């Protein structure tokens, strides 16, 4: 069972947002005020024009159940600092304009939340495997939280403490199977894993790496045994059909056993060869599935292992977003469809938008 990475990240940041002070509340009320009526929106646009701002972002209102909407609200409001100060002078009803010091705090909060927002988007991807991204991104989150635990700003320090509490609850022990996916990424392997653990705790790094390596070797052994059994069964079927009932002597049977053991020993070196190869460049456009597909002849069992591990999704966002469209299919004026028709409409829409040619 793998927990939804995006959901846990949401819980961590939501817990941290409890430490947010009145400066963020003022931004929320300011955005509400501007978006409250068309006349206020027009007056705010005049203020933007008066202070000669060339900002293209629209003000966004946050949603309590989505932490990233709070980040987007702060990020959209920051370019309009001068316009809000102007609005305070020309509109007596506007009472929630943050001070210069509070704007500075808001900027720091937005900078602190930006990496979490980017990781949420990365975790929520549906057109690329995410299992190999899990370890590195969770590790970066832990580093970021630890760094801000020593922040000189009390509000940032408070957010980091809340986040660290939630992080330890869910991600104190990294998922083993998803950490193996990180090793199977030819851009990182064991060397980068060692580097990551040493950054967190140099005393336990070597033991943690050895533990993961042993588990990867044990899992690879299972794949070797499964493949060797399949090969033996296939050889027996071929021999029985070709020999037309001819009984093989003991030397033939002994050779078959010797040959299967020899092939298994050669296959065992697949993992060693892969780990000893040079690391590939850390290109963001790197396609890990193409890499293992291209190495199927060189490392047949290891490529099967990589295929199975990389197919593990670390979030449920993609499936939830696909089925959330059901509310649009079944509405107030369209509520008598047969279940089979709803399923056909829902699946066909997902297939069309998932194809190469987007409609």
N, C-alpha and C positions, 0 to 999 in steps of 0.2 A: 504494500500500500504506500503510495507517494502522496504526501499532502500537496495541495495546490499552492505553488510558489507565490503566485500573484496575490492570493488571499492572505497568506501569512505576511507578506510584505505590507499589505493594506492594514492588517492588525497592528504591526509594528509602528507604522507611521501614524495611524490614528491614535495610538497610545501616546506617542510623542507630542501630538498636537494638543493634548490636554494641558501642556505647559505653556501654550501660547498666551501671551498677555493681551492687554487692551488695544495695542497698536494694530493687531490683525483684526480685532473686532471693529475698529474704526474704519479700516479698509472695507470690510464687509458692509457696514452701514453706509459708507460713501457710495459704493457701487449700487446698493439698493436705492439710495436717494436719486442718483442720476438716471437709473433705469425705471424709476417709479412712474414717470409720466413722459409724454412726448415733449412737453414744454421744457422740462428740466433737461432732457437730452439735447434739445436745441440750444439751450443756454450754455450747457457744458461744451458743445461744439464751438460756440462763439468764444468761449474761454480758451479752448485749444488753439483756435485761429489767432487769438489776441497775443498769446505767448509764443506764437510761431513754432509750434511743435509739428514735427513731421513723423507722427506715430501712426502706424497702420493697424496696430492691434486694437480689437474691440474689447471693451470692458466685459468681463465674464463674472457671473454670479456663481458662488460655490454651492455644492450640494452636501449636506451633512454626512451622507452615507458613502461619499467618494472623496478620499483624502486628496487625490490628485487634482480635483476641482479647486481645492483651496490653493494649491500651488499655482494653478493656471490663473486664478483670480489675482493673486499677488503679482504674478509675472505680467499680467495685462495691465495692472494699475500703476506699476512702477514708472513707466515712461510718461505718465500724466501727472507727475508730482506738481509741476508748476501750474498746470491747469486747475488742479484741485485747490491750490492756494488762491488762485484768481477767483474761483467760484465762491470761496468763503468770503471774499471781499465784496462781491456783487450780489450775493444771495443771502439774506439774513436768516432764512430757514435752514440753511446748511450748517450743522453744528458738529460734524464728526471729522473734520479735517485733521489728519495726524500732523504732529510737529516735525521739524527737521530731524530731531533725534529719533523720533518714532519711524520716520521714513528710512533712516539708516538701519534700524533694527529689522524692519520689514525686508530690506534688501538682503541682509544676512540670513534671515529665515528662508527666503526664496533660494539663495545660493546653497543653503544646507539641504533643501528639499529637492533640488534639481536632479542630483544623481539618482535618488529614489524614483523620481518620475521616469527617468530614462530607462531604469531597470525594469520598472513595471511594464513599459511599452515593449521591451525586449522579451520579457517573460511571456507576454500575451500574444506573441507571434504565432501564426498558424500555417505559414508557408515554408517553414524551415524547422529542423529538429532543435529542441531546446535542452535536451538532457545534458549535452556536453557544456552548456552555458551555466548550469546550476552552480557547480562548485566555485568557479571563479567569481561569479556575481555575488553569491552569498558571502564569500570571503571578503570582497570589496566592501560590502555593507558592514560587516563586522569591523573592518579597519576604519571605516568612516565614523562609525559610532564610537569606537575607542578613542579616535583622535579628538572628537568633539566633547568627550567626557572631561577633557582638560581645557576646555574653552574658557577664556576670561570673561565671556559674556554669560551672565547668569541664565538668561532665557534659553540660549543655545545649550548650555550645560544641563539645564532642566529637561529639555527635549531629549537629549542624548541619554540621560539617566532612565527616562521612561522607556525609550526605545530599547535600551540594553536589557531592561527587565523582561520585555516581551521577546527579544531575540533569544535570550538564554532559555526561555520556556519552550520555544519551537525549534530553534536551529543551533542549540548548544552543541549537539552531536550531528555532524553533517550526514546526510543520507549516503550509505555505503555504495549502493548500486549506482547512484547518480555521480558519485565521486569516481567510480570506475569509468563512467562515460567520459569524464574529463581526461583520464589517462589515455583513453582510446582516441583522443583528439591529437593528431600528429603535430600540432603546433605547440603542445604543452608537455604531455607525457609525465613521467615520474620526476623529471628535473624541475619542472615548474611547480609540481605538487610539493616537492621538498622546499622550494623557495617560499611558497605560501605558508606552510606550517612553521617554518623558521621565523617568519615575520610575526607570527602570532605568539609562538612559544618555542624558542630554540631547544629547550631541554627535552621536550616530548616529540619534536618533529620527526626524528629518525624512526622512533617506535611507531608513529602513526603511518608513515609511508610504508614501512615494512608490513604492517598489518593489512593495508590496502593491497599491496603487491601480492601477499600470500593469498588473499581472497580472490584476486583476479586470476592467479595461477590455478587455484582450486576450481573456479568456475570454468576456466579454459579446459581443464582436465575432463570435466563432465562433457563438454562439447566434443573432445577428442574421442572419448569412449563411445558416445552416441554415433559419431561418424564411422568409427572402426567396426562397430556392430552392424551398421547398415552396409558397409562394404563387404563384410563376411557373408551376410545373408544374400547379397547380390551375387557374390562369387559362387556360392552354393547353388543358386538358381541357374546360373549360366552353366556350371559344371554338370548339373543334372540333365539339362536339356541337350548339351553337346555330347555327353558320354553315352546317351541312350541307355542308361541303366548300368553302365560299366562301373565296377567298384574300384575306387582308388585305393592304393596300398598305404601303409602307415607312413612311408617317407613323404608321399604327397601331402597327407594331412599335416605332418610335422612341418613341412616347408610352408604350407599356408599359414600356420600359426606363427612361424618365424618371420614370414614376410609381413604379416599384419603388425607384429611388434616393431619391426624395423621401420615401417611406414609411420607408426605412431611416434617413434622416437624422433623421426625427421619433422613431424608436425609439431612436436613439442617445442622445437627451436623457433617456430613462427613468432611466438610472443617475445622470445629473447632478441630475435633479429629486429622486430619492430621497435622494441624499447631502445636498442642500441643505435638505430638509424638517427641521422641528424634531424633536428627539429625543422619543420617547414616554416616559412615566413608567416608572421601573425597578420594575415590579410583578412579584413572584415568580410570580403566577398568570397572567402574560401568556402567551398561546398564539401562538407565532410562525407556526405553520402556518395558523391562522385568519387572521392578518394578511395573509399572502401570497395566500391563497385569495381574500380580499376585495379584493385589488389586482390580480387577474388582468386585468381590463378596462383598468385604468389603466396597468399595466406588464406586458404579456403575456409578453415575452421574459425580462424580469428575474425575473418570478415563476417561470418554468420553471427558470431558473438557480438560484434560491434553493431550489426544491423538490429539485433534484438534489443540491445540496451539503448541504442539511440532512438528507438521507436517509442520509448516511454515518455509521455508528455508530462511536463512539470506543472502545468496549469490546466484548469477546466474552463478557462475563459473562452477558448475557441468553440467548444461544444455548447457552452451556455449561450454565447452570442448567436449561434446558429439557430438554437431552438427558441430563443427569446422572440424571434420573428413570428412565432405562432400567434401572439397577441394581435398582430396586424392582419393575419389571415382570418382569424375568427374575431369579428367585431360585432357592434350593435346591429348592423344591417346584414350581417353575414354569419349567422350562428346555427345554420341547419345543415352544414356540410357533413358528409359521411367521414368517419375517421380515416378511411383509405384515401379519400380525396385530399384531406388535410395533410396527410403524410406525403402524398405525391407532390402537392404544391410546395411544401416545406423543403423536401429533398431536392426537387428540381431547381428551386431558387438557389440553394447552396451549391449545387453542381454547376449551374450556369456561372455564378460569380466566382467559383473556384477554378474555372477553366482558364486557358491561356489568353483567350480573347475576352476581355472584360466588357460587359454590356452596361 
